[in-house]
Amino acid sequence: MSISIAIVEDEKNYNNALKKVINYQQDMKVTAQFFDGNDAIQNLPAVSPDVVMMDIQLQDMLGIEIIEKLRKEMPDTQFIMCTSFDDDEKIFNSLKAGAMGYLVKGESMDKILSSIRDVYQGGAPMSFSIARKVLKHFERKLPEIKGFDELTEREKEILELLSEGLLYKEIADKKCISIDTVKKHVGNIYRKLHVNNKVEAINKFNQSKN
């Protein structure tokens, strides 16, 4: 089954370049392009794509605002931020709004394509520079989070690799375990930290700063 993708990006050349590369893949297709936020807000729910590639800084509004307004209407759609901004506030505001991935413009098309596949399969892809910021945040906040002391050493290792942006398969290969075992560990991590997914875990860590 083909992964349906919408692109929300006001830089037309970049928008069209993404579309061309995505449509060249056998397992994915761009079903909609939007060049401003208002158009995206009005029409994205009807398109209901599997994945949205979202620019964070549109001419008329922030991509974060679009996700905040549409997240409940589009529970089955995964949002990936694709932007030139990598400051902490925008990263965590995007994740709190419901973005499942955060890519810095300039990433290779291979990275972008693998990130689309990853987020479609339940992952949370991030550029390396973003993952490092998130990891530092995890390192600062993990000991303060209720339930962290219940995690096993292996679960802590996997949580750290997740926060670095590694895919389940990459973690499985790195730790010489099966993907199913990785998924089981992740389930235990979320249960012990009382969260449902990685974004909720990051939200929890972020809120603990305040």
Secondary structure by P-SEA (a helix, b strand, c coil): cbbbbbbbccaaaaaaaaaaaaaaccccccccccccaaaaaaccccccccccccccccccccaaaaaaacccccccbbbbbbcccccaaaaaaaaaacccccccccccaaaaaaaaaaaaabbbbbcaaaaaaaaaaaaaccccccccccccaaaaaaaaaaaacccaaaaaaaacccaaaaaaaaaaaaaaaccccaaaaaaaaaaaac
